[in-house]
Amino acid sequence: MTQTIKFGRQAVRRPAFSINELSFSSLPLSLAEEQRLAEAGEGVPEDAVMSRVLGVLVEVLNARAEGELVDAGWLMENLTPSDLEGIVAHLRGEG
């Protein structure tokens, strides 16, 4: 009996994660989201990169929100730099 190999974002099922009591699905990053993250720092001064990355992360998290939506101000108050890296790594399926 042959088992079917599945590809695509919906083929990966992982438990939801939370940030300070708000829950988000663990749907893997799409190619479009990866591209937006990669382009966040292009053509902007170094001090503006974080704002651009946070803007993309707001979009990514709100697309996965299982309730309340977030904004960049909420992320700034509730995340650390390592949280930011950890969330992106989690959504990439790393570690």
C-alpha positions, -999 to +999 in steps of 0.1 A: +000+000+000+014+033-010+011+064+012+004+097-006+029+125+000+012+159+005+026+193-002+011+227+005+005+249+035-027+231+045-009+197+046+010+207+077-010+205+109+006+219+141-010+232+173-018+269+176+005+291+196-002+321+218+013+355+226+001+369+259-032+350+259-040+357+222-040+325+200-028+321+164-029+292+141+005+277+131-003+277+093+032+278+076+043+309+059+033+312+023+058+320-005+042+355-007+047+360+031+083+349+029+089+373+000+073+402+020+096+394+050+127+392+027+118+425+011+110+443+043+145+458+046+151+467+010+155+503+001+149+517+036+172+532+061+185+507+087+164+524+115+132+518+095+137+480+089+122+470+122+090+489+115+087+473+081+093+438+096+067+445+123+042+456+096+047+423+078+045+403+110+012+421+118-002+409+085+011+374+091-003+371+126-037+387+118-041+361+089-037+334+116-056+351+145-080+329+163-098+359+179-085+394+185-063+411+159-030+428+167-012+459+155+025+470+155+021+489+188+008+457+205+037+437+191+062+463+203+048+460+238+044+422+239+073+408+220+111+406+225+136+404+196+140+367+202+102+362+202+101+378+167+127+354+155+111+324+172+077+331+157+091+334+122+111+302+127+081+284+140+060+294+110+088+282+088+087+248+105+122+252+119+130+236+152 
